Amino acid sequence: MTTYLAAAVEGSRPGLNITIFAIFVAITLGIVVWASRDNRTAADYYAAGRAFSGPQNGIAISGDYLSAASFLGIAGAIALYGYDGFLYSIGFLVAWLVALLLVAELLRNTGKFTLGDVLAFRMRQRPVRAAAATSTLAVSLFYLLAQMAGAGVLISLLLGVSGSAGQNLVIAVVGAIMIVYVLVGGMKGTTWVQIVKAVLLIGAAAAMTVWVLGRYDFNFSSLLQDAVNHGGKTGAKLLEPGAKYGKTGTSKLDFLSLALALVLGTAGLPHVLMRFYTVPTAKEARRSVVWAIGLIGVFYLFTLVLGYGAGALVGPERIAKAPGKENAAAPLLALELGGPVLLGFVAAVAFATILAVVAGLTITASASFAHDVYANVIKRGRGDGDAGEGRNSEVRVARITAVVIGALAIMGGILAKNQNVAFLVALAFAVAASANLPTILYSLFWRRFNTAGALWSIYGGLAVTIVLIVFSPAVSGAPTAMIKSHDFHWFPLANPGLVSIPVSFALGWLGTVLSKEHDDGKYAEMQVRSLTGIGAEKAVQH
């Protein structure tokens, strides 16, 4: 199948495919250069000058959130596992209610650029900023693994590249382009790329959805029945729970753990939280989330049709044998529907998706290190974040960090290139829900919460999550593990959220009650500011 697919893409019209790829890269790079003209201060580089409206930011959020996991991993999971695969879509969407009701407005009013700003408002600056930067970097790197893995599959299909060495080269090229985006455009360039990419991705998914339904006279029941007929051994189970998570008691716990991580993880994702600082007011932050929920919800309905469409028209056997396996379901469906032309367009749109997401992750991680660690821990708040860009050492450090993060993402992407990207993102959600969310909620709503509790929650939650992931079937001891040659797993669940999230909440509580430090005055000030916006950071005008 690998040989056939490479020939189908490259042998038919390779010049067309390369041209489509080059056009997308050129357009997005042009947008980045255009948007970077006004990057003068740290506020411009980190938060786009807080100049975006709620609808604009909502579209950008959907562009940032609808990653390779949404387009590639979920479609593949639905094609192979049906109902159980769609659970990813449900978890990713429902999670936004937590972000809307508990996090978005309060964070926008309290912070300036990063999660560390929120935590440092009422606690000791240096230790909590260092902890927040550590967790931000960890979540971002996990998320980057998924995007780089998806990039390797997509561009290999688009350019007809086969073999491990070819995919490794593709991942390296994607990482290099991503670094250029961040270095040149900052948050403003990244935001515009995300807006354009969201429109293209949702439009492409809508067109493919209509195309698939048209094959069945717009009768969704006929599509489902055809997916069952072509589903092989698991065909009969595609329309009911259990195709993936109902076989054993452990797999049922795996599902519960996955669902918990997905629902609670979004509100702790640093690249999502940072988007709330690109709007001028808390009202616009709320509007951002409402727009994002609407667009994301519609897109996930499309994935339901695309997933079952891939199962019916392509078949699970072809998907399982393709490069990237589940991740290739959507591109293979495009090839089946419209041939190499549609495959080239869809793969290029998904590539723009990956570039936008990895750029957002990279700028978030680099901003956290530069703003929290360099400016406020190393320089003790005496940085020059508001100086002109030519003299701004904080922005310079952020750019250097972006290069380092890009290099790590390339290496990690090469290691994880054959994993399901939706599953890899679920691990990132588990880290975010364990290391970040308990601290955010405690800080915003618990008067007694203090620095010790924050450190216990962040470092403890992060350590527990990473240890459980390393010794889980996701890394070794399973046919789909990252390391197939060794088996050193002892934790039975592939996603650690069921254990790591409660442990992190418990550690935050324990660290707080064992420490007598707290400041009621600071909490009262934070509460007033978070609820009313009085004293919140305003847009910088030039």
C-alpha positions in Angstrom: 0.0 0.0 0.0 2.9 2.4 0.7 4.2 1.9 -2.8 0.8 2.4 -4.3 0.1 5.5 -2.3 3.4 7.2 -3.2 2.9 6.3 -6.8 -0.7 7.6 -6.8 0.4 11.0 -5.4 3.8 11.5 -6.9 3.4 9.5 -10.2 0.2 11.2 -11.3 1.0 14.9 -11.1 4.0 15.5 -8.8 4.6 19.0 -10.1 1.0 20.0 -9.1 1.4 18.7 -5.6 4.7 20.4 -5.0 3.3 23.6 -6.4 0.3 23.5 -4.1 2.6 22.9 -1.2 4.9 25.8 -2.2 1.9 28.2 -2.7 0.6 27.5 0.9 4.1 28.1 2.4 4.6 31.3 0.4 1.2 32.7 1.3 1.6 32.0 5.0 5.1 33.3 5.1 3.9 36.5 3.3 1.2 36.9 6.0 3.8 36.5 8.7 6.2 39.1 7.2 3.3 41.6 6.6 2.0 41.2 10.2 5.5 41.6 11.7 5.9 45.2 10.6 4.4 46.6 13.8 6.3 44.3 16.3 8.0 46.9 18.5 7.5 45.7 22.1 7.1 42.6 24.2 3.3 43.2 24.1 3.4 43.2 20.3 5.5 40.0 20.2 3.7 38.1 22.9 0.1 39.3 22.7 -0.2 41.0 19.3 -0.6 44.4 20.9 -4.0 43.2 22.2 -5.5 44.5 19.0 -7.7 41.5 17.9 -11.5 41.5 18.3 -13.4 38.7 19.9 -14.6 37.1 16.6 -11.1 37.4 15.1 -9.5 35.8 18.2 -12.3 33.2 18.3 -11.5 32.1 14.7 -7.8 32.1 15.6 -8.5 30.0 18.7 -10.3 27.5 16.5 -7.4 27.5 14.2 -5.0 27.0 17.0 -7.1 24.2 18.6 -8.2 22.3 15.5 -4.8 20.7 15.1 -3.5 17.6 13.3 -5.2 15.6 16.0 -8.6 17.0 15.1 -8.2 16.5 11.3 -6.1 13.4 11.1 -6.2 11.5 14.3 -10.0 11.8 15.0 -11.0 10.9 11.4 -8.8 7.9 11.6 -10.0 6.8 15.0 -13.7 7.1 13.8 -12.8 5.1 10.6 -11.3 2.2 12.6 -13.3 2.3 15.9 -16.5 4.2 15.1 -18.3 5.4 18.2 -15.2 5.1 20.5 -13.2 7.3 18.0 -15.9 10.0 18.1 -15.4 10.2 21.9 -12.3 12.3 21.2 -14.4 14.9 19.4 -16.9 15.0 22.3 -14.1 15.5 24.9 -12.3 18.1 22.9 -15.6 20.1 22.5 -17.1 19.8 25.9 -13.8 20.9 27.4 -14.5 24.5 26.1 -17.3 24.9 28.6 -14.8 24.6 31.4 -12.7 27.2 29.7 -15.6 29.5 29.1 -17.3 29.3 32.5 -14.2 29.1 34.8 -11.1 30.5 33.1 -11.3 32.8 30.1 -12.5 36.1 31.5 -10.8 35.8 34.9 -7.4 35.0 33.3 -7.7 37.9 30.8 -8.3 40.3 33.7 -5.6 39.0 36.0 -2.6 38.2 33.8 -0.5 40.1 31.2 1.3 37.6 28.9 1.6 34.1 30.5 0.2 31.7 33.1 3.0 32.8 35.4 1.6 36.3 35.6 -1.7 34.9 37.0 0.0 32.8 39.6 2.5 35.5 40.6 -0.3 38.0 41.3 -0.7 36.8 44.9 2.3 34.6 45.5 6.1 34.8 45.5 7.2 35.7 42.1 10.3 33.8 41.4 9.4 30.2 42.4 5.9 30.2 40.9 7.0 31.8 37.6 9.8 29.1 37.3 7.2 26.4 38.0 4.7 27.8 35.5 7.4 28.0 32.9 8.4 24.4 33.5 4.9 23.1 33.1 4.3 25.3 30.0 7.4 23.9 28.3 6.4 20.3 29.2 2.8 20.7 27.8 4.0 22.5 24.7 6.6 19.8 23.9 4.1 17.0 24.3 1.7 18.8 22.0 4.5 19.6 19.5 5.2 15.8 19.2 1.7 15.2 17.9 1.9 18.0 15.3 5.3 17.0 14.0 4.2 13.4 13.8 1.2 14.5 11.7 3.4 16.7 9.5 5.6 13.8 8.6 2.7 11.7 7.4 1.0 14.5 5.5 3.9 15.9 3.6 5.2 12.4 2.8 1.8 11.8 1.1 1.8 15.2 -0.6 5.3 14.8 -2.1 5.3 11.1 -2.5 8.0 10.6 0.0 8.3 7.0 1.3 10.6 5.5 3.9 11.6 6.5 7.4 14.5 8.7 6.3 12.1 10.7 4.0 9.6 11.3 6.8 12.4 12.4 9.1 13.6 14.9 6.5 10.0 16.2 6.1 9.7 16.7 9.9 13.0 18.6 10.0 11.8 21.0 7.2 8.5 21.6 8.9 10.3 22.5 12.1 12.6 24.9 10.3 9.6 26.7 8.7 7.9 26.9 12.0 10.9 28.5 13.6 10.9 31.1 10.9 7.3 31.9 11.5 7.9 32.5 15.2 11.1 34.5 14.8 9.7 36.8 12.2 6.0 37.2 13.0 5.6 36.8 16.7 2.0 36.4 18.0 0.5 38.8 15.5 1.8 36.9 12.5 0.9 33.6 14.1 -2.6 34.8 14.8 -3.3 35.8 11.2 -1.9 32.5 10.0 -4.3 30.7 12.4 -7.3 32.8 11.1 -6.5 32.0 7.5 -5.8 28.3 8.3 -9.1 28.0 10.3 -11.1 29.3 7.3 -9.3 26.9 4.9 -9.5 23.9 7.2 -13.2 24.2 8.1 -14.0 25.0 4.4 -12.1 21.9 3.2 -13.8 19.7 5.8 -17.2 21.1 4.9 -16.6 20.4 1.2 -15.4 16.9 1.8 -18.4 16.3 4.1 -20.9 17.4 1.4 -18.9 15.3 -1.1 -19.1 12.1 1.0 -22.8 12.6 1.8 -23.5 13.2 -1.9 -22.2 9.7 -2.6 -25.1 8.4 -0.4 -27.8 10.8 -1.6 -27.3 12.7 1.7 -28.6 9.8 3.7 -26.4 9.5 6.7 -27.9 6.2 7.7 -26.7 4.7 4.4 -23.2 6.0 5.0 -23.2 4.4 8.5 -24.4 1.1 7.1 -21.8 1.1 4.3 -19.1 1.8 7.0 -20.3 -1.3 8.9 -20.3 -3.4 5.8 -16.7 -2.5 5.0 -15.5 -2.6 8.6 -14.3 -6.2 8.6 -14.2 -7.9 12.0 -15.1 -4.7 13.9 -17.7 -3.5 11.4 -20.7 -4.5 13.6 -19.2 -2.6 16.6 -18.6 0.7 14.8 -22.0 2.1 15.8 -21.8 1.1 19.5 -19.4 1.6 22.4 -16.6 -0.9 22.9 -14.7 -1.3 19.6 -11.6 0.1 21.3 -12.3 0.8 25.0 -14.8 -1.9 25.9 -12.8 -5.1 25.6 -11.5 -5.4 29.1 -11.9 -3.6 32.5 -8.6 -1.9 31.9 -9.7 -0.5 28.6 -12.8 0.9 30.2 -10.7 2.7 32.8 -8.5 3.9 29.9 -11.6 5.5 28.4 -12.6 7.2 31.6 -9.0 8.4 32.1 -8.9 9.8 28.5 -12.3 11.5 28.9 -11.2 13.2 32.1 -8.0 14.4 30.5 -9.7 15.8 27.4 -12.5 17.6 29.3 -10.2 19.2 31.9 -7.1 19.6 29.8 -8.2 22.5 27.5 -8.5 25.0 30.3 -4.9 24.3 31.3 -3.3 24.4 27.8 -0.8 27.3 27.8 -1.1 28.1 24.1 -4.9 28.4 24.5 -4.7 30.5 27.7 -2.2 32.9 26.0 -4.7 33.7 23.3 -7.0 35.4 25.8 -4.3 38.1 26.2 -4.5 39.1 22.5 -7.9 40.9 23.0 -8.3 44.3 24.7 -11.1 43.4 27.2 -12.6 40.5 29.2 -15.8 40.9 27.2 -13.9 40.2 24.0 -12.2 37.2 25.7 -15.7 35.8 26.3 -16.8 36.4 22.8 -13.6 34.7 21.6 -14.6 31.5 23.4 -18.2 31.6 22.2 -17.0 31.9 18.6 -14.5 29.2 19.1 -17.1 26.8 20.5 -19.4 27.4 17.5 -16.7 26.8 14.9 -15.1 23.8 16.7 -18.5 22.2 17.3 -19.3 22.4 13.6 -15.9 21.0 12.6 -16.3 18.0 14.9 -19.6 17.2 13.3 -17.8 17.1 10.0 -15.2 14.7 11.4 -18.0 12.3 12.1 -18.9 12.1 8.4 -15.3 12.1 7.3 -14.4 9.3 9.7 -17.2 7.0 8.7 -16.7 8.1 5.1 -13.1 6.9 5.2 -14.2 3.6 6.8 -16.8 3.1 4.0 -15.0 4.4 0.9 -11.4 3.6 1.8 -11.7 0.7 4.2 -9.9 -0.1 7.5 -7.4 -2.5 5.9 -6.1 0.2 3.5 -5.9 2.7 6.3 -4.1 0.3 8.6 -1.5 -0.4 5.9 -0.9 3.2 4.9 2.0 5.3 6.1 1.0 6.8 9.4 -1.9 4.3 9.6 -4.9 6.1 11.3 -3.4 9.5 10.5 -3.7 8.8 6.8 -7.5 8.2 6.8 -8.5 11.8 5.8 -5.8 12.1 3.1 -6.8 8.7 1.7 -10.4 9.7 1.7 -9.5 12.9 -0.3 -7.6 10.7 -2.8 -10.6 8.4 -3.1 -13.0 11.3 -3.7 -11.1 13.7 -5.9 -7.8 12.0 -6.9 -4.4 13.5 -6.5 -5.7 17.1 -7.0 -8.0 17.0 -3.9 -5.3 15.0 -2.0 -2.8 17.7 -2.7 -5.2 20.5 -1.6 -6.4 18.7 1.5 -2.8 17.7 2.6 -1.6 21.3 2.0 -4.5 22.7 4.1 -3.7 20.3 6.9 0.0 21.2 6.6 -1.0 24.9 7.1 -3.0 23.6 10.1 0.1 22.0 11.6 2.3 25.1 10.9 -0.2 27.4 12.6 -0.5 25.2 15.6 3.2 24.5 16.1 3.9 28.2 15.7 1.4 29.0 18.4 2.9 26.4 20.7 6.4 27.5 20.1 5.7 31.2 20.7 3.9 30.3 23.9 6.7 28.2 25.3 9.4 30.7 24.3 7.4 33.6 25.8 6.9 31.7 29.0 10.7 31.1 29.3 11.7 34.6 28.3 9.0 36.5 30.3 8.8 34.3 33.4 12.3 32.8 33.8 14.6 35.4 32.1 12.8 38.7 32.9 11.3 37.9 36.3 13.5 35.1 37.8 16.9 35.8 36.4 16.6 39.6 35.9 14.2 39.9 38.9 11.7 42.0 37.0 14.3 44.5 35.8 13.9 43.4 32.1 13.3 45.8 29.3 10.0 44.3 28.1 8.6 47.7 27.1 11.7 48.9 25.3 12.1 49.2 21.5 12.4 45.8 19.8 16.0 46.5 18.9 16.9 46.9 22.5 14.6 44.3 23.9 16.6 41.5 25.4 13.5 39.7 26.6 12.2 39.3 23.0 15.7 38.3 21.9 15.7 35.5 24.5 12.3 34.4 23.4 13.5 34.1 19.9 16.6 32.1 20.9 14.3 29.8 23.0 12.0 29.3 20.0 15.0 27.9 18.0 15.8 25.5 20.9 12.2 24.4 21.2 12.0 23.9 17.5 15.0 21.6 17.5 13.6 19.5 20.4 10.3 19.3 18.5 12.0 18.0 15.4 13.8 15.2 17.4 10.6 14.3 19.3 8.5 14.3 16.2 10.9 11.8 14.5 10.7 9.5 17.5 6.8 9.7 17.6 6.1 9.8 13.9 4.1 6.6 13.8 1.8 7.3 16.7 -1.8 8.4 16.4 -1.7 12.2 16.8 -5.0 12.4 18.6 -3.6 10.0 21.2 -0.4 12.1 21.6 -2.5 15.2 22.1 -4.5 13.4 24.7 -1.2 12.9 26.7 -0.5 16.7 26.4 -4.0 17.3 27.8 -3.3 15.0 30.7 -0.2 17.0 31.5 -2.1 20.3 31.2 -5.0 19.1 33.4 -2.6 17.8 36.0 0.1 20.4 36.2 -1.8 23.6 35.3 -5.5 23.4 35.9 -5.5 22.7 39.7 -3.2 25.6 40.3 -5.3 27.9 38.1 -8.5 27.1 39.8 -7.1 27.2 43.3 -5.4 30.5 42.6 -8.6 32.1 41.2 -11.1 30.7 43.7 -9.4 29.6 47.0 -8.5 32.4 49.4 -6.2 30.1 51.5 -4.1 28.9 48.5 -0.4 29.9 48.7 3.0 29.6 47.0 3.7 26.2 48.6 0.5 24.8 47.3 1.2 26.0 43.8 4.6 24.5 43.8 3.4 21.2 45.1 0.6 21.1 42.6 2.6 22.1 39.5 5.8 20.1 40.2 4.0 17.2 41.8 1.3 16.9 39.1 3.9 17.2 36.4 6.2 14.6 37.9 3.4 12.1 38.5 2.0 12.5 35.0 5.3 12.1 33.2 6.4 9.1 35.3 3.1 7.4 34.7 3.3 8.1 30.9 6.9 6.8 30.7 6.0 3.6 32.4 2.6 3.2 30.6 1.7 1.1 27.5 1.9 4.3 25.5 5.7 4.1 25.6 6.5 0.4 25.9 4.8 -3.0 26.2 2.1 -2.6 23.6 1.9 -3.1 19.8 1.3 0.6 19.3 4.0 1.8 21.8 6.6 4.3 20.9 9.4 1.9 21.9 8.5 -1.6 20.6 11.8 -3.3 21.3 11.6 -3.1 25.1 8.9 -3.6 27.7 9.3 -1.7 31.0 5.7 -0.6 31.6 4.0 -1.2 35.0 1.2 1.4 34.9 -1.8 -0.2 33.1 -3.4 2.9 31.6 -2.3 4.5 28.4 -3.5 7.9 29.6 -2.7 8.8 33.2 -5.4 11.5 33.8 -7.6 9.3 36.0 -4.7 9.2 38.6 -2.6 12.2 37.9 -5.4 14.9 38.0 -6.8 14.0 41.4 -3.2 13.6 42.8 -2.4 17.1 41.6 -5.5 18.6 43.2 -4.6 16.7 46.4 -1.0 17.9 46.4 -2.1 21.5 45.9 -4.4 21.2 48.9 -1.8 19.4 51.0 1.0 21.9 50.3 -1.3 24.8 51.2 -2.5 23.4 54.5 1.0 22.5 55.6 2.2 26.0 55.0 1.0 29.0 57.0 1.7 31.6 54.3 -1.2 33.4 52.7 -2.2 37.0 51.9 -6.0 37.8 52.2 -5.4 41.3 50.9 -3.8 40.1 47.7 -6.6 37.6 47.2 -9.3 40.3 47.6 -7.5 42.5 45.1 -7.2 39.6 42.7 -10.8 38.8 43.1 -12.0 42.3 42.3 -9.7 42.6 39.3 -10.6 39.2 37.9 -14.3 39.8 38.2 -14.4 43.5 37.2 -11.3 44.1 35.0 -10.3 47.1 37.1 -6.5 47.5 36.6 -6.3 44.8 33.9 -3.8 45.1 31.2 -5.0 47.3 28.3 -4.1 47.3 24.6 -0.9 49.1 23.7 -1.4 51.8 21.1 1.2 53.0 18.7 
